[in-house]
Structure formats: structure tokens, C-alpha cells
Amino acid sequence: MKNALAPLLDALARLAPRERVMVIAAAIVVTLTVIYLALWEPLVQSRAREATNLESARALANRLEVIGAQVAAQRGSAPAAVASRNLSLLAAVDQAARAGTLGKPPVRLQPEGDNEVRVWLERTAFDGVVRWVHELDRQHGIVVSTADIERLSEPGLVDARLTLVRP
């Protein structure tokens, strides 16, 4: 190693003191630049890349947890919905009407074949009707095909004639 550096040290010794300081300062600057570009900068970029990857993985894990919870909730409620879809349309509507969501039973239930049931509600709370219709859809797969809702003079009460079907 000393043999390789000997010519460089001789050349440095032949320089004027002012030139020697400039060459040593330039060598220090070049050495620091090489160290920065070859070692430090790649480490910093790698760390930033890993932090981004970690954040992406955390976001994906959170999304998967939410999806897993939704799937578990759907699996938990699916057997009841499937079992209730085996009920006839009229039986499902009657059972849901007696469940108490409406507050009072329908005045009249009239089947129209196997695919349709007409329901008459009188002096029933509007929000109860909306909850009942939602419950029919969620638990039994029954939807409203036509609705005629009349607002009464008393706040929140309606008369309704609904045609319910199971698609």
C-alpha cells in the first residue's frame, strides 16, 4: 500500500503549500461526496421506500379487516335470511307484520297469486312503515313494487297501500 501511495505523496510534496492545501481540501470534498452518494443517499431512499411499503401494508391490512368483518356479519345473518326465504310470501309478510315493527297489524293482507301480496295499513307511524319495509327486504328479500301513502292530519301518521313482491 505504501508503494502505491509513494508517488502520490511525492507529487504532493513537490507542490507549493497553497496548492497542497487546495488538493487536500478537494480530496476531502470528493471523499465526502462519494461517501454521501454511495452510502448515505441509498440508505435514506431505502428507508423512505420501506416506510411507504409499511404504510401501504397497514392500509391493506385495515381494509382486509373491514372486509373480513363485513363477510363475517353477512355469513352470520345469511342462514336466517335463507331460511326465511323458504316461507311463502304471505307467511313472511304476516310474520314480519306481527313482529311489532309496525306498531299495529295491517288492516288487510290480500294475496295476488304466489308472487304478490297487497297490504293495507291505517293510522300507522310512517317511520314504522319504512323500518318494516326495510326489515322485509333484509330478512325475507321482499320489496315494494307499488306504494300509495297518504299523510294524515296527525303528525307522523299515514294510511298506506303497498304491493309487496319477492323477485
C-alpha positions in Angstrom: 0.0 0.0 0.0 2.9 2.3 0.8 4.3 1.6 -2.6 1.1 2.7 -4.3 0.9 5.9 -2.3 4.6 6.9 -2.6 4.3 8.5 -6.0 1.2 10.5 -4.8 2.9 11.6 -1.7 6.0 12.7 -3.7 3.8 14.7 -6.1 2.0 16.3 -3.1 5.4 17.2 -1.5 6.5 18.9 -4.7 3.5 21.2 -4.7 3.6 24.7 -3.2 2.0 24.9 0.3 -1.0 26.8 -1.0 -1.6 24.2 -3.8 -1.1 21.3 -1.3 -4.0 22.7 0.9 -6.2 23.0 -2.1 -5.5 19.5 -3.3 -6.1 18.1 0.2 -9.4 20.1 0.6 -10.6 18.8 -2.9 -9.7 15.2 -1.9 -11.7 15.6 1.3 -14.7 17.1 -0.6 -14.5 14.3 -3.2 -14.3 11.6 -0.5 -17.3 13.1 1.4 -19.3 13.3 -1.9 -18.5 9.7 -2.7 -19.5 8.6 0.8 -22.7 10.6 0.6 -23.7 9.4 -2.9 -22.6 5.8 -2.5 -23.7 5.1 1.1 -25.9 7.7 2.8 -28.3 8.6 0.0 -29.2 4.9 -0.9 -29.8 4.2 2.8 -32.1 7.2 3.1 -34.0 6.3 0.0 -34.3 2.7 1.1 -35.7 3.7 4.4 -38.3 6.0 2.8 -39.3 3.2 0.4 -39.7 0.8 3.3 -41.8 3.3 5.3 -44.1 3.7 2.2 -44.3 0.0 1.8 -45.1 -0.4 5.5 -47.9 2.2 5.3 -49.4 0.5 2.3 -49.3 -2.8 4.1 -51.0 -1.3 7.1 -53.7 0.2 4.9 -54.3 -3.1 3.1 -54.5 -4.9 6.5 -57.1 -2.4 7.7 -59.1 -2.8 4.5 -58.9 -6.6 4.9 -60.1 -6.4 8.5 -63.1 -4.3 7.5 -63.9 -6.7 4.6 -63.5 -9.7 6.9 -65.9 -8.2 9.4 -68.4 -7.5 6.7 -68.2 -11.0 5.4 -68.5 -12.5 8.9 -71.5 -10.3 9.5 -73.1 -11.4 6.2 -72.3 -15.1 7.0 -73.9 -14.7 10.4 -77.1 -13.3 9.0 -77.3 -15.3 5.8 -78.8 -18.5 7.3 -81.7 -16.6 8.8 -82.3 -14.8 5.5 -82.1 -18.1 3.5 -84.4 -19.9 5.9 -86.9 -17.0 5.9 -86.9 -17.0 2.0 -88.3 -20.5 2.2 -91.5 -19.1 3.8 -94.3 -18.3 1.4 -94.6 -14.6 0.6 -97.9 -14.2 2.5 -96.5 -16.1 5.6 -93.3 -13.9 5.5 -95.3 -10.7 5.3 -97.7 -11.8 8.1 -94.8 -12.9 10.3 -93.0 -9.6 9.8 -96.2 -7.6 10.5 -96.6 -9.4 13.8 -93.0 -8.8 14.8 -94.0 -5.4 16.1 -92.0 -3.0 13.9 -95.2 -1.5 12.5 -96.7 -0.9 16.0 -100.1 -2.2 14.9 -101.1 -5.0 12.5 -102.2 -4.3 8.9 -105.9 -3.8 8.3 -105.8 -6.2 5.4 -103.5 -8.6 3.7 -104.6 -9.8 0.2 -102.5 -12.4 -1.8 -102.4 -11.9 -5.5 -101.1 -15.3 -6.7 -97.8 -16.6 -5.3 -95.7 -13.6 -6.3 -97.6 -10.6 -4.8 -99.3 -9.5 -1.6 -101.3 -6.3 -1.1 -101.2 -4.7 2.3 -103.4 -2.0 3.8 -102.2 0.0 6.8 -104.2 2.6 8.5 -103.1 5.3 11.0 -99.6 3.8 11.2 -96.4 5.7 12.0 -94.5 6.5 8.8 -91.1 5.7 10.2 -92.5 2.3 11.4 -93.7 1.6 7.9 -90.2 2.4 6.5 -88.5 0.2 9.1 -90.9 -2.6 8.4 -90.3 -2.4 4.6 -86.5 -2.4 5.2 -86.9 -5.4 7.5 -88.9 -7.3 4.9 -86.2 -6.6 2.3 -83.3 -7.5 4.6 -84.7 -10.6 6.2 -87.0 -12.0 3.6 -85.9 -10.5 0.2 -89.4 -8.9 -0.2 -89.5 -5.5 -1.9 -92.3 -2.9 -2.6 -93.4 -2.8 -6.2 -96.1 -0.1 -5.7 -96.9 2.2 -2.8 -99.7 4.6 -2.2 -99.0 6.5 1.1 -101.4 9.2 2.4 -100.3 11.7 5.0 -102.9 12.2 7.8 -103.6 15.3 9.8 -101.8 13.9 12.8 -98.0 14.3 12.6 -96.1 11.2 11.6 -99.2 9.0 10.8 -100.1 7.7 7.4 -102.5 5.4 5.6 -100.6 3.1 3.2 -101.5 0.6 0.5 -98.4 -1.4 -0.5 -97.9 -4.1 -3.1 -95.1 -6.4 -2.0 -93.2 -8.9 -4.2 -90.3 -11.3 -3.9 -88.2 -11.0 -7.0 
